[in-house]
Amino acid sequence: MSTAHPWLGEWPWPTEPLPREQLQERIEHLLAIGNMGVLATQGNKSPIASPIEYRAKGVTPYMYPQPGSPKLAAMKRVPAVCFAVYAPLGSWTSCRSAQIFGQAVILEPDTPDWEHALEILPWQASAAELGRDLNVKPTNALMKIEPERIVYTEHWLRRDGYAPRHIWRSA
């Protein structure tokens, strides 16, 4: 048993659900503090899971899909995806992750949804890093995931008597 965190040794783990508002707040915080996740899609013969940069508004992640990539083709063919984000793991006390299950929505250039996504994604920073003109917006499709279900895990919640794993569902 940990002397610093004796609650880690308690068994069975708590099963008390976190109130929905608090759960959503914790998911939004996890999405806000990171910018990399793993996007899983269904390829032609097997799943494809790749690291990808993202930004989120609320619980909705937005991304730049690589034009012409197998992943983009897979999302167009089967839009059901899973996107996983996680905090750095230092110990059980820092274990935090979210698996977002939902539908990939391809946002075509020059549409209101695409313009909205550009307000969320840091395209100017990417342009600067790639040596591109900061005054010229990207011209490729963007993507967002419309979450249907999020599996959120945070072991620190056990300290306060809450279960470590929670399921968020879209309203």
Z-matrix of the N, CA and C atoms (Angstrom, degrees):
N
C 1 1.454
C 2 1.523 1 108.81
N 3 1.313 2 116.16 1 141.87
C 4 1.452 3 122.17 2 177.59
C 5 1.525 4 109.94 3 -74.70
N 6 1.326 5 116.41 4 128.62
C 7 1.464 6 118.34 5 175.94
C 8 1.519 7 110.80 6 -78.06
N 9 1.331 8 116.21 7 -26.68
C 10 1.470 9 119.84 8 177.81
C 11 1.526 10 111.38 9 -75.35
N 12 1.325 11 116.52 10 -34.13
C 13 1.464 12 121.74 11 -176.77
C 14 1.532 13 109.04 12 -136.24
N 15 1.329 14 117.52 13 74.83
C 16 1.468 15 119.73 14 -175.56
C 17 1.523 16 114.05 15 -60.93
N 18 1.310 17 118.04 16 -24.06
C 19 1.464 18 121.33 17 179.84
C 20 1.528 19 112.27 18 -64.69
N 21 1.354 20 117.43 19 -20.16
C 22 1.463 21 120.23 20 178.10
C 23 1.531 22 111.70 21 -63.85
N 24 1.334 23 116.90 22 -29.94
C 25 1.454 24 121.19 23 -177.23
C 26 1.513 25 113.88 24 -87.05
N 27 1.312 26 117.73 25 -5.09
C 28 1.465 27 119.96 26 -177.71
C 29 1.526 28 110.53 27 -70.49
N 30 1.337 29 114.70 28 136.65
C 31 1.461 30 121.04 29 178.90
C 32 1.511 31 107.93 30 -141.02
N 33 1.286 32 121.17 31 139.00
C 34 1.463 33 125.38 32 -2.04
C 35 1.524 34 111.65 33 -72.90
N 36 1.323 35 115.38 34 162.85
C 37 1.452 36 119.71 35 178.35
C 38 1.527 37 109.97 36 -67.05
N 39 1.325 38 116.68 37 153.68
C 40 1.470 39 119.27 38 177.06
C 41 1.533 40 111.34 39 -60.84
N 42 1.318 41 115.93 40 152.22
C 43 1.466 42 121.41 41 179.67
C 44 1.528 43 112.05 42 -120.60
N 45 1.327 44 116.98 43 2.36
C 46 1.468 45 121.17 44 -178.57
C 47 1.528 46 109.94 45 -63.95
N 48 1.348 47 118.26 46 125.84
C 49 1.470 48 119.43 47 178.46
C 50 1.529 49 111.96 48 -73.91
N 51 1.295 50 115.32 49 144.78
C 52 1.460 51 122.10 50 174.25
C 53 1.528 52 107.73 51 -75.91
N 54 1.336 53 119.35 52 135.28
C 55 1.470 54 119.66 53 177.24
C 56 1.538 55 110.69 54 -55.39
N 57 1.337 56 115.94 55 143.67
C 58 1.475 57 121.73 56 -174.18
C 59 1.529 58 112.59 57 -52.56
N 60 1.324 59 117.73 58 -44.21
C 61 1.468 60 120.13 59 -178.30
C 62 1.531 61 110.68 60 -61.18
N 63 1.325 62 116.81 61 -42.82
C 64 1.465 63 120.21 62 178.49
C 65 1.529 64 110.98 63 -68.21
N 66 1.332 65 116.86 64 -38.75
C 67 1.465 66 120.55 65 177.91
C 68 1.523 67 110.49 66 -61.20
N 69 1.321 68 117.24 67 -47.76
C 70 1.461 69 120.01 68 -179.99
C 71 1.525 70 110.92 69 -62.10
N 72 1.320 71 116.76 70 -39.83
C 73 1.474 72 120.48 71 178.99
C 74 1.529 73 110.77 72 -61.81
N 75 1.323 74 117.47 73 -40.95
C 76 1.463 75 120.80 74 -179.18
C 77 1.531 76 110.71 75 -69.25
N 78 1.334 77 116.72 76 -38.80
C 79 1.464 78 120.02 77 177.06
C 80 1.527 79 109.65 78 -63.58
N 81 1.333 80 117.03 79 -46.73
C 82 1.467 81 120.63 80 179.48
C 83 1.524 82 110.81 81 -59.96
N 84 1.336 83 117.35 82 -39.59
C 85 1.466 84 120.33 83 179.51
C 86 1.534 85 110.57 84 -64.48
N 87 1.335 86 116.62 85 -45.46
C 88 1.463 87 119.45 86 178.66
C 89 1.527 88 110.66 87 -59.29
N 90 1.322 89 117.23 88 -43.76
C 91 1.470 90 120.40 89 179.07
C 92 1.529 91 111.67 90 -65.81
N 93 1.325 92 117.50 91 -31.83
C 94 1.465 93 121.27 92 -177.54
C 95 1.525 94 113.17 93 -75.80
N 96 1.329 95 118.00 94 -28.74
C 97 1.469 96 119.56 95 -175.21
C 98 1.525 97 113.07 96 -87.46
N 99 1.332 98 117.43 97 -7.26
C 100 1.463 99 120.61 98 179.51
C 101 1.505 100 111.13 99 -120.42
N 102 1.325 101 115.06 100 174.77
C 103 1.462 102 119.82 101 175.62
C 104 1.525 103 112.37 102 -146.80
N 105 1.342 104 116.69 103 9.38
C 106 1.463 105 120.88 104 177.30
C 107 1.523 106 109.35 105 -129.90
N 108 1.313 107 114.97 106 142.00
C 109 1.454 108 121.03 107 176.44
C 110 1.517 109 108.83 108 -150.08
N 111 1.318 110 116.19 109 -177.70
C 112 1.458 111 121.80 110 178.48
C 113 1.521 112 107.54 111 -118.98
N 114 1.320 113 115.79 112 121.83
C 115 1.458 114 122.84 113 -179.03
C 116 1.527 115 108.71 114 -101.23
N 117 1.339 116 115.57 115 123.31
C 118 1.461 117 121.14 116 178.96
C 119 1.520 118 109.35 117 -109.66
N 120 1.339 119 114.84 118 129.83
C 121 1.463 120 122.67 119 178.53
C 122 1.526 121 107.99 120 -130.15
N 123 1.317 122 116.01 121 172.24
C 124 1.460 123 120.38 122 177.45
C 125 1.522 124 108.78 123 -100.09
N 126 1.326 125 116.38 124 110.34
C 127 1.460 126 121.39 125 177.51
C 128 1.517 127 111.02 126 -77.12
N 129 1.329 128 116.97 127 -174.65
C 130 1.465 129 121.46 128 -179.84
C 131 1.524 130 112.18 129 -60.72
N 132 1.336 131 117.03 130 -42.14
C 133 1.458 132 120.36 131 -175.39
C 134 1.518 133 113.55 132 -120.56
N 135 1.318 134 117.48 133 -16.22
C 136 1.465 135 120.06 134 -177.23
C 137 1.529 136 109.36 135 -159.08
N 138 1.334 137 116.82 136 167.78
C 139 1.463 138 118.80 137 176.77
C 140 1.529 139 110.94 138 -64.88
N 141 1.331 140 115.15 139 153.53
C 142 1.466 141 122.87 140 174.71
C 143 1.523 142 105.84 141 -122.54
N 144 1.324 143 117.93 142 126.62
C 145 1.464 144 121.87 143 176.48
C 146 1.523 145 107.77 144 -129.43
N 147 1.324 146 115.82 145 123.04
C 148 1.463 147 120.61 146 -175.39
C 149 1.510 148 110.81 147 -136.75
N 150 1.338 149 116.73 148 144.38
C 151 1.463 150 118.95 149 173.25
C 152 1.525 151 109.40 150 -68.72
N 153 1.338 152 115.84 151 143.49
C 154 1.462 153 120.24 152 -178.88
C 155 1.524 154 109.40 153 -152.28
N 156 1.326 155 115.25 154 143.02
C 157 1.465 156 120.75 155 176.07
C 158 1.520 157 109.13 156 -76.03
N 159 1.321 158 116.11 157 144.85
C 160 1.461 159 120.94 158 179.41
C 161 1.527 160 109.87 159 -146.11
N 162 1.290 161 115.06 160 167.24
C 163 1.466 162 124.67 161 164.52
C 164 1.522 163 105.25 162 -138.44
N 165 1.311 164 116.53 163 155.06
C 166 1.460 165 119.19 164 -177.64
C 167 1.518 166 111.03 165 -128.01
N 168 1.313 167 113.47 166 149.15
C 169 1.462 168 121.59 167 168.22
C 170 1.518 169 104.74 168 -118.85
N 171 1.325 170 116.16 169 112.84
C 172 1.454 171 119.63 170 -172.83
C 173 1.516 172 108.95 171 65.46
N 174 1.331 173 116.80 172 -126.40
C 175 1.467 174 120.88 173 178.79
C 176 1.531 175 111.74 174 -103.08
N 177 1.329 176 116.75 175 13.31
C 178 1.467 177 121.53 176 -178.60
C 179 1.529 178 110.16 177 -102.46
N 180 1.349 179 117.77 178 111.89
C 181 1.461 180 119.60 179 176.90
C 182 1.534 181 111.86 180 -83.17
N 183 1.331 182 114.99 181 143.88
C 184 1.474 183 123.48 182 177.08
C 185 1.518 184 107.96 183 -120.10
N 186 1.346 185 116.49 184 145.18
C 187 1.465 186 121.52 185 -175.76
C 188 1.518 187 111.83 186 -146.55
N 189 1.340 188 113.46 187 164.72
C 190 1.461 189 121.86 188 171.82
C 191 1.524 190 107.76 189 -101.70
N 192 1.323 191 120.53 190 101.94
C 193 1.466 192 118.42 191 175.37
C 194 1.532 193 109.18 192 -76.12
N 195 1.307 194 116.17 193 140.67
C 196 1.468 195 120.18 194 -179.70
C 197 1.523 196 109.24 195 -70.06
N 198 1.341 197 117.54 196 124.19
C 199 1.469 198 120.20 197 179.94
C 200 1.525 199 111.41 198 -57.16
N 201 1.328 200 115.67 199 135.16
C 202 1.456 201 120.78 200 176.52
C 203 1.520 202 115.04 201 75.00
N 204 1.319 203 117.85 202 6.55
C 205 1.467 204 120.10 203 -176.57
C 206 1.530 205 111.42 204 -79.44
N 207 1.345 206 117.16 205 155.09
C 208 1.463 207 120.21 206 174.14
C 209 1.536 208 111.57 207 -57.48
N 210 1.309 209 116.90 208 -34.46
C 211 1.462 210 121.06 209 -179.65
C 212 1.524 211 110.80 210 -64.77
N 213 1.312 212 117.73 211 -43.79
C 214 1.468 213 120.81 212 178.58
C 215 1.531 214 110.15 213 -64.26
N 216 1.323 215 116.90 214 -42.70
C 217 1.466 216 120.31 215 177.58
C 218 1.525 217 110.53 216 -62.21
N 219 1.334 218 116.23 217 -40.26
C 220 1.464 219 120.44 218 179.74
C 221 1.526 220 110.77 219 -63.64
N 222 1.340 221 117.86 220 -41.44
C 223 1.464 222 120.88 221 -179.55
C 224 1.521 223 111.73 222 -68.22
N 225 1.320 224 116.25 223 -32.62
C 226 1.466 225 118.93 224 176.65
C 227 1.533 226 110.99 225 -69.72
N 228 1.325 227 115.33 226 -34.75
C 229 1.463 228 120.78 227 -178.75
C 230 1.537 229 110.95 228 -78.43
N 231 1.344 230 116.87 229 -46.62
C 232 1.472 231 122.72 230 -179.49
C 233 1.534 232 106.46 231 -133.40
N 234 1.332 233 117.72 232 99.28
C 235 1.466 234 120.05 233 -174.19
C 236 1.534 235 115.24 234 -74.45
N 237 1.332 236 118.59 235 -8.17
C 238 1.467 237 120.14 236 177.43
C 239 1.528 238 108.69 237 -69.40
N 240 1.352 239 116.63 238 124.33
C 241 1.466 240 121.97 239 -177.31
C 242 1.525 241 110.17 240 -134.92
N 243 1.312 242 114.49 241 166.53
C 244 1.460 243 122.16 242 169.94
C 245 1.522 244 106.46 243 -130.62
N 246 1.324 245 115.73 244 132.59
C 247 1.456 246 121.58 245 -179.71
C 248 1.518 247 107.66 246 -124.88
N 249 1.330 248 117.38 247 125.02
C 250 1.457 249 121.86 248 -177.42
C 251 1.521 250 110.55 249 -113.95
N 252 1.331 251 114.95 250 133.22
C 253 1.461 252 121.72 251 172.72
C 254 1.524 253 107.53 252 -127.30
N 255 1.319 254 115.58 253 153.33
C 256 1.454 255 118.95 254 -178.65
C 257 1.520 256 109.21 255 -154.03
N 258 1.321 257 114.75 256 152.21
C 259 1.458 258 121.12 257 176.02
C 260 1.531 259 107.97 258 -86.90
N 261 1.329 260 117.65 259 157.33
C 262 1.468 261 119.51 260 176.47
C 263 1.530 262 110.06 261 -57.10
N 264 1.318 263 116.21 262 137.22
C 265 1.454 264 121.02 263 -178.48
C 266 1.522 265 109.82 264 -96.00
N 267 1.335 266 115.14 265 110.70
C 268 1.456 267 120.23 266 174.49
C 269 1.516 268 110.06 267 -97.97
N 270 1.328 269 115.47 268 -34.42
C 271 1.465 270 122.84 269 178.71
C 272 1.524 271 107.24 270 -169.29
N 273 1.319 272 116.56 271 -177.48
C 274 1.460 273 120.33 272 178.50
C 275 1.525 274 111.12 273 -59.30
N 276 1.319 275 117.44 274 -27.60
C 277 1.473 276 119.53 275 -178.99
C 278 1.521 277 112.32 276 -69.69
N 279 1.325 278 117.99 277 -20.18
C 280 1.465 279 120.55 278 -178.44
C 281 1.526 280 113.22 279 -107.51
N 282 1.320 281 117.62 280 7.46
C 283 1.463 282 121.72 281 -177.30
C 284 1.526 283 110.32 282 -69.51
N 285 1.352 284 116.53 283 110.44
C 286 1.472 285 123.42 284 179.31
C 287 1.507 286 108.90 285 -141.66
N 288 1.336 287 116.18 286 133.07
C 289 1.464 288 119.19 287 176.69
C 290 1.517 289 109.90 288 -156.64
N 291 1.331 290 114.50 289 161.97
C 292 1.458 291 120.94 290 174.47
C 293 1.519 292 107.89 291 -140.96
N 294 1.322 293 115.92 292 132.21
C 295 1.455 294 122.50 293 172.43
C 296 1.522 295 106.36 294 -110.62
N 297 1.311 296 115.24 295 115.81
C 298 1.468 297 120.90 296 -176.29
C 299 1.522 298 108.26 297 -101.84
N 300 1.325 299 115.77 298 116.43
C 301 1.458 300 122.21 299 177.35
C 302 1.520 301 107.45 300 -103.97
N 303 1.317 302 116.33 301 129.13
C 304 1.457 303 118.45 302 -179.21
C 305 1.512 304 111.80 303 -176.32
N 306 1.313 305 113.95 304 -161.17
C 307 1.458 306 121.58 305 -176.99
C 308 1.530 307 110.04 306 -108.87
N 309 1.327 308 115.92 307 128.87
C 310 1.458 309 120.80 308 174.30
C 311 1.522 310 108.17 309 -76.13
N 312 1.316 311 115.45 310 131.50
C 313 1.463 312 121.07 311 178.01
C 314 1.520 313 106.96 312 -118.40
N 315 1.317 314 116.11 313 117.02
C 316 1.469 315 121.23 314 178.28
C 317 1.523 316 107.48 315 -81.93
N 318 1.325 317 115.66 316 126.05
C 319 1.466 318 122.16 317 -178.04
C 320 1.525 319 108.21 318 -103.35
N 321 1.306 320 114.86 319 110.10
C 322 1.464 321 120.01 320 -176.23
C 323 1.530 322 110.93 321 -76.00
N 324 1.348 323 117.10 322 147.55
C 325 1.468 324 121.24 323 -178.09
C 326 1.525 325 112.94 324 -55.79
N 327 1.334 326 113.16 325 147.64
C 328 1.467 327 122.99 326 174.30
C 329 1.529 328 113.69 327 64.64
N 330 1.320 329 116.90 328 27.31
C 331 1.461 330 121.23 329 172.73
C 332 1.528 331 107.37 330 -109.07
N 333 1.314 332 118.67 331 159.69
C 334 1.476 333 119.86 332 178.61
C 335 1.535 334 112.90 333 -57.16
N 336 1.336 335 118.30 334 -39.12
C 337 1.474 336 120.53 335 179.07
C 338 1.525 337 111.30 336 -66.39
N 339 1.326 338 117.12 337 -38.65
C 340 1.465 339 121.80 338 177.78
C 341 1.530 340 109.98 339 -64.86
N 342 1.338 341 117.23 340 -43.75
C 343 1.474 342 121.20 341 177.85
C 344 1.526 343 110.40 342 -60.88
N 345 1.333 344 116.73 343 -41.30
C 346 1.466 345 121.28 344 178.39
C 347 1.533 346 110.36 345 -62.27
N 348 1.327 347 116.38 346 -42.92
C 349 1.468 348 120.45 347 178.95
C 350 1.531 349 110.95 348 -62.34
N 351 1.323 350 117.49 349 -37.66
C 352 1.470 351 120.41 350 178.43
C 353 1.524 352 112.08 351 -63.90
N 354 1.330 353 116.77 352 -26.68
C 355 1.474 354 119.98 353 176.48
C 356 1.524 355 110.97 354 -72.76
N 357 1.325 356 117.83 355 -22.21
C 358 1.469 357 122.95 356 -178.32
C 359 1.520 358 111.20 357 -93.96
N 360 1.318 359 117.02 358 -41.12
C 361 1.470 360 121.88 359 -176.92
C 362 1.533 361 110.83 360 -81.01
N 363 1.333 362 117.92 361 141.34
C 364 1.468 363 121.85 362 -178.25
C 365 1.529 364 112.38 363 -83.71
N 366 1.329 365 116.25 364 62.01
C 367 1.460 366 119.21 365 -174.23
C 368 1.525 367 112.71 366 -64.31
N 369 1.351 368 117.32 367 -30.44
C 370 1.469 369 119.03 368 179.88
C 371 1.529 370 111.21 369 -65.53
N 372 1.330 371 116.83 370 -38.82
C 373 1.466 372 120.24 371 178.38
C 374 1.523 373 110.73 372 -64.06
N 375 1.318 374 116.49 373 -42.22
C 376 1.469 375 119.87 374 177.41
C 377 1.525 376 110.77 375 -64.48
N 378 1.331 377 116.61 376 -41.77
C 379 1.471 378 120.32 377 179.01
C 380 1.525 379 110.32 378 -61.07
N 381 1.334 380 116.84 379 -43.24
C 382 1.467 381 120.26 380 179.95
C 383 1.526 382 110.41 381 -62.78
N 384 1.322 383 116.16 382 -44.09
C 385 1.464 384 120.25 383 -178.47
C 386 1.529 385 111.54 384 -64.59
N 387 1.332 386 116.38 385 -32.94
C 388 1.460 387 120.74 386 -178.97
C 389 1.532 388 113.03 387 -91.79
N 390 1.339 389 116.84 388 2.01
C 391 1.457 390 120.55 389 178.24
C 392 1.521 391 113.57 390 74.17
N 393 1.324 392 116.86 391 27.15
C 394 1.463 393 120.61 392 -179.39
C 395 1.517 394 110.47 393 -97.73
N 396 1.303 395 116.20 394 163.86
C 397 1.460 396 123.30 395 -179.87
C 398 1.525 397 109.68 396 -66.42
N 399 1.339 398 116.80 397 123.64
C 400 1.467 399 121.52 398 -178.75
C 401 1.524 400 112.63 399 -72.51
N 402 1.295 401 117.28 400 -10.74
C 403 1.465 402 121.04 401 179.62
C 404 1.531 403 112.58 402 -94.95
N 405 1.326 404 116.54 403 -2.26
C 406 1.465 405 120.67 404 -177.98
C 407 1.535 406 108.73 405 -111.16
N 408 1.315 407 115.13 406 114.00
C 409 1.470 408 120.35 407 179.52
C 410 1.525 409 110.03 408 -67.27
N 411 1.334 410 116.14 409 154.36
C 412 1.470 411 118.68 410 173.51
C 413 1.529 412 110.39 411 -59.58
N 414 1.296 413 115.82 412 158.29
C 415 1.465 414 119.99 413 -179.25
C 416 1.524 415 112.27 414 -118.32
N 417 1.332 416 117.33 415 3.49
C 418 1.460 417 120.95 416 -177.67
C 419 1.528 418 111.02 417 -93.25
N 420 1.316 419 113.80 418 164.24
C 421 1.464 420 120.18 419 175.56
C 422 1.531 421 109.89 420 -64.13
N 423 1.315 422 115.47 421 150.85
C 424 1.459 423 122.92 422 174.14
C 425 1.524 424 106.62 423 -115.85
N 426 1.338 425 116.81 424 175.12
C 427 1.455 426 119.68 425 -176.77
C 428 1.512 427 110.41 426 -144.41
N 429 1.327 428 115.22 427 145.82
C 430 1.454 429 120.65 428 170.23
C 431 1.514 430 108.09 429 -132.56
N 432 1.316 431 114.88 430 158.85
C 433 1.460 432 119.98 431 174.87
C 434 1.517 433 107.43 432 -109.92
N 435 1.321 434 116.42 433 123.33
C 436 1.460 435 121.18 434 173.78
C 437 1.524 436 106.61 435 -87.07
N 438 1.341 437 117.03 436 104.23
C 439 1.466 438 119.66 437 -174.86
C 440 1.527 439 112.52 438 -67.97
N 441 1.323 440 114.80 439 136.31
C 442 1.461 441 121.69 440 173.67
C 443 1.520 442 110.07 441 -107.82
N 444 1.343 443 115.06 442 -35.80
C 445 1.459 444 121.20 443 -178.77
C 446 1.521 445 107.60 444 -149.84
N 447 1.320 446 116.36 445 139.30
C 448 1.465 447 121.36 446 176.55
C 449 1.525 448 107.59 447 -129.13
N 450 1.324 449 115.94 448 125.11
C 451 1.458 450 121.49 449 174.08
C 452 1.527 451 105.99 450 -96.26
N 453 1.327 452 115.61 451 113.95
C 454 1.464 453 121.78 452 -176.47
C 455 1.520 454 108.77 453 -110.80
N 456 1.317 455 116.19 454 131.16
C 457 1.458 456 122.29 455 177.97
C 458 1.523 457 109.37 456 -124.04
N 459 1.315 458 115.72 457 131.34
C 460 1.470 459 121.69 458 175.15
C 461 1.527 460 107.85 459 -153.43
N 462 1.318 461 116.63 460 109.15
C 463 1.463 462 119.93 461 -177.02
C 464 1.523 463 113.26 462 -72.44
N 465 1.309 464 119.33 463 -21.33
C 466 1.465 465 121.59 464 177.02
C 467 1.529 466 110.84 465 -60.00
N 468 1.334 467 117.18 466 -27.75
C 469 1.466 468 121.19 467 179.13
C 470 1.521 469 112.18 468 -61.15
N 471 1.319 470 117.57 469 -26.84
C 472 1.469 471 121.33 470 178.64
C 473 1.520 472 111.06 471 -59.93
N 474 1.315 473 117.26 472 -32.32
C 475 1.465 474 122.45 473 -179.97
C 476 1.524 475 111.05 474 -57.54
N 477 1.328 476 116.15 475 -34.24
C 478 1.461 477 121.52 476 -177.56
C 479 1.529 478 112.75 477 -99.80
N 480 1.342 479 116.71 478 12.55
C 481 1.455 480 120.46 479 175.25
C 482 1.516 481 115.48 480 88.27
N 483 1.339 482 117.54 481 10.46
C 484 1.466 483 120.82 482 179.12
C 485 1.530 484 110.22 483 -100.14
N 486 1.329 485 115.34 484 154.27
C 487 1.459 486 120.91 485 175.31
C 488 1.532 487 109.62 486 -61.73
N 489 1.326 488 117.76 487 151.16
C 490 1.465 489 119.22 488 178.44
C 491 1.526 490 113.38 489 -79.71
N 492 1.334 491 117.99 490 -18.61
C 493 1.471 492 120.42 491 -177.49
C 494 1.524 493 109.40 492 -123.21
N 495 1.349 494 114.25 493 135.84
C 496 1.460 495 121.06 494 -177.41
C 497 1.520 496 109.83 495 -137.18
N 498 1.317 497 115.88 496 152.41
C 499 1.461 498 122.06 497 177.92
C 500 1.527 499 108.56 498 -114.56
N 501 1.323 500 115.44 499 120.04
C 502 1.475 501 121.87 500 173.74
C 503 1.522 502 106.74 501 -100.15
N 504 1.312 503 116.81 502 135.17
C 505 1.468 504 121.07 503 176.69
C 506 1.524 505 108.77 504 -124.16
N 507 1.331 506 115.24 505 145.95
C 508 1.470 507 118.64 506 178.04
C 509 1.523 508 108.63 507 -63.96
N 510 1.314 509 114.39 508 148.43
C 511 1.478 510 119.19 509 -176.55
C 512 1.501 511 111.84 510 -75.96
